[in-house]
Amino acid sequence: MSEKEKLFYLINLERRDRGLKIFDGEDSSVSAIGDNFLNSIFLCGYNSSAPHNDPCTNQTFRERMVNNLNIGGKFTIIAEVLAFNINPAGAVYEWMYNDKECCNWSHRNTILSSKFDERTLLGVSVLKNDNLFKNGVMYNIDFVHPTKKFSKNIVLEVD
């Protein structure tokens, strides 16, 4: 199992154990947004004062989603969680059980939100770089809950 698959599996395990709907699968369009974000961090550095902003373009997470041709504004809820850790289990542990001091349980609340369900598009991204990150790996999960009219197979037209 790849690191991305492990991360996806562990997130679903946390949700299932609490009686929440699990995610159907990773969405390649959403994962590509996360991959691009992590590549920007690799190229331009990590900005700890604005951790969810693209360090090369300064776009916010919301702007990255709205400006994406596949996602556009066709969502009702979006969220992103980031972690630096040595493996997927460590990242999930930090989000779920060690999140209070840094983030007032915001990562945990995102992962366990009942507003996300089997329709939620999940993007999973992993960047390994021992020189850039203290623990060598950055994990990113993007959650996109689409509008009812959204179809994963349709690319939105640009004016």
N, C-alpha and C positions, 0 to 999 in steps of 0.2 A: 504494500500500500504506500502510495506517495505521501509526502508531507501534507499536500493539499487535501488528499482523500482522508487522511487521519484527522485533520482539523475539522473537516466537514462532518465526519463520523462522530467526533467528540461533541461538537455543538448539538447535533441531533440527539445524542445520548443524554445530554443535560436536559434538553427539552422533553424528550420522551419520559424520562424519570420523573418529571413534574406534571405529566399529563397534558403537555402542550402538543400541538400539531408539529410534526417534523417537516423539514424542507425536502422537496422532491429531488433536487439535484442542483449541481453548480450550473450557473448560466454563463456561457462563454463571453457574451457581450458585457456583462457586469464584471466578470473577472478581468477582462481586457482593460477596463477603466482602472481597476485596482493595480493591475500590472504596470500600466503607464504611470500611475502615481508613485509606485515603488521605484520605478526606473528614474523618475524625476528626483526622488530622494537620493538615489545612487549618484546621479549626475550633478545635482546642485546642493546636496547636503540636507540634513534633517533640521527643521526649524522647530525647536521645542516650545517656542512661544506661540506658534500657530501650527500644531502638529497635523491638523487635517487639511491644511492648505498646501497646494502643490508648490514646492519651493522654487521651481523654475518659472512658473507663470503666475503664481500667487492666487490662482483660482481656489475658491472654497470647495469643499466636498459637494455642496449643492450646485454650484456653478459647473463643476465637472459632470454632474449627472444631467443637468438641464441642457448643456451644450453638446452632449453626446448624441450622435445621429440615431443610434438604436434605442436609446432610452428617452431622450428629450424630456419633456415635462409630463410624460405619461405615467406618473406615479402619485400615490396618495401619501406614502410615508417612505423616507429614506433614512439610513443610519450607517455608521461606519465604526468599526473597532480596530485598533492597532495594538500590537504588542511586540516587544523585543524579548526573545527568549531563546533557549537552546533547542527546544523541540515543541511540537504542537501541543502535547499534554501540558507542558509548562505554561504555554500561552493561555490555554483554556483555564488552567488553574488560577493564573493571575486575574483573568477577567471575572471568573466566577467566585473565587474565594479570598482574594487578596486585593480587592478593588476599592475598599472603603476609604482608606487614607488618601489615596491619590485622586479618586474620582467619584466619591460618594455613591458607589455602586452603579454608575452610569453604564459601564460595559455589561455588567450582569443584567441590569434591567433591559438593555437593548436585546441581548441574546434571548432572554426569557419573555420578551414582550408577546402578549397574546394577540397583539395587532398584526403580527407576522404569522403567516400560515403556509399551507402547501402551495399557494399561488405566489408567494414571495420569491423573487429572483435573488439568488445568493451568489455573490462573487467572492472567490477565495484566491488570495495572492500570497506568494512567499518570495522573499528576497534574502539570499544568503550573501553576506559580505563581512568577513572577520575584521577588515580594516575600518569599516564604516560603523558597525554596530558592536557594542560591548559584548553581547552574547552571540554575535554572529548571524542571527536570523531576525528578520522582521516579518510579522504575520499581519495580514489585513483581511478583514471580511467586510464586504459591502452588502447591505440589505436594501432591496428595492421592492416595495409592495406596489404593484401596478394598478392602474385604474381598470375598471371592468372592460373598457373598450380596447385596452392594450393587447396587442398580439406580438409574441416574441419573433414571429416570422416576418414582420413588416418593418422595413426601414423607413423612418419618417423622412418626408421630403424637406429640403431646405429651401427657403425663399431666396 
